[in-house]
Amino acid sequence: MKGLMWSDTEMTIGEYRKPTADELKDYADWYKQVALFGVANTPTIELRYFSCRDMETVFGERRADGSAPGCNNRIWTLSDTECQEIMRIEAERAAQAEAKKAAEKAGSQNKIDNAVAKAKATGKPVEIKRYMVDCQGEIDCSFDLCIVSVDGNGKQHKQYSHCY
């Protein structure tokens, strides 16, 4: 059966099965009632954008149908309709993330283009971003401040300053 597994670190869609009595012999009685095992050598789909906030949209108030071995590995068995809805939400969110990334890249490129024009006009490099990094020098400091600037030819330069 197809199922959505929600663990502490990820959500995946995969194939699950009820374990045999022999496989359950070493488990606690309460777990024997809810145990589901993953089917070996079957593909799983990692859900990067579908989240716990989407669970009610797909399952309503329904609780998990079972649990896989491990810590907090809850499993909801999926109908074809539920699986399609999850994949629709996942695809929609992936497209939104891609659009946001493209817009940020375009905005970043626009910022660089404006900085190059200003650097050409003033003859001085123009800062385009700054961020913290691990110490880059021979002196052991807490971290370095990296300032990235661009000159009138569009060449980027990085300058590191030790911070204590």
N, C-alpha and C positions, 0 to 999 in steps of 0.2 A: 504494500500500500504506500502511496505517496504521502509524505508528511513534511511539515515545517518544524524544524528544531530551533528552539530559542535557548541558547546557552548563555553563560555570563559574558562571553566575548563575541558571539556572532549569531547570525540567523542564516540557516541554510534550508534548502528544499532537497530532499533525498528520498530514497526508498527504505521502508522500515517493515519489520515483520514481528509477529509474536514469537518469543523464544520458546523452545521446547522445554518440557518438564525437567529433562536432564540438564539443560543449560541453566535452569533456575535453581538447582538444588542447593547452591551455596549462598543464595540471596535471602534477605529477610522476607517474612510472609507478606508484609504490607507492600513490598516492592514487586512481588510476584504478580500482584493484581494490576499493576500499571506498566510493567516492563515492556519496552519495545526495543528491538535491536536493529541497527543499521544493516542493510543488505550489502554484503561484500561485493566489490568490483562493479558497483553501479555509480553512475555520475551523480554529483551533487552540484547544486547551484548556490553560490554564495550571494546573499542579498546584501548589497552595499548601501542601498538607499531605503528600503523598506524597514520600518522601525516599530518598536513596541507601541508607538502612538497610532500606528495603522491597524493594530490588531482588532480593535473594536469594529472598524469598518468592514473587515473580512469575517470575523467570527462572532460579532455581537458580544453577548455576555458569556459565551461558551468557554469553559475552562479547558485546559490541556487534556488530551485523550490518553496520554501516557508519558513515560519518562525513559530516557536512555541512560545507560550506565555513566556515572560521572557525577559532577556537581551541578545541579540546577539545569539539566538538559531536558527541558519540557518539549513535548511533541504534540502538535495538533495534526490529526489525519486530514488530508485535503481531498475535497471533491474536485472535479475538473473545473467547475465554476470558480471555486475558491482559489485554485492554483492560477487560473487565468487572471483573476482580479489582482492577486499579489504580483504577478509578472507585469500587468498593466501599470500598477503603481510604481514598481521598480523601474520600468522603462521611462515613465513620465518623469520621475525624479532624476534619472540619469541624464535625460535630455535637458532638464532644467540646470543641472550641475554643469553640463558641457556648455550651455549657453552663457551661464554666469562666468565660467572660466574664459570663454572667448571674449566676453565683454571686458573682463578685467585685463586680458592681454591687450585688447585694442586700446583701453584707457592707459595702460602702461606704455604702449608704443607711442601714443599721442603725447604723453608726458615727456618721453625721451626726445621726440621730434621738437617739441617746444623748447626743451632745454638746449638742444643742439643749436637751434636758431638764436637763442639768447646768448649762448657761448660765442657764436660767430659774431654777433653784434657787439659784445663787450670785450671779446678777446680773452676772457677768463673762463675757467671750467665752472660748470654749474652742477650743484649737488642734485642727484635724482633719488637717492634713498640712503638710509642708514639702518644698521642692525647690529646686534651683539653676536659675537662668536667666541669660541674657546681661544685661549691665548695663542697667537700665531708666531710670537717671537722667541728669542732666547731668554728673555727675562720672564720669570714665572709670575704672572699676575692673575687676578681673578677672571678677567675676560678682556677681550678687545672690542673696541667700537670700530666698525667698518663703515667708512663713508665712501659711497660710490658716486663719482662725478663723471661728467661727459664734457669733452672739449668740442670745439667748433667743427671738427672733422667727424664727429660721431663716435670717437674712440672713448671707451669707458676706462676709468682709472679707479683703483681701490686704494684707500689709505687706511691703515690700521693704527689705532691709538690704544696704548695699554691703559687699563682701568684697574684700580686697586680697591 
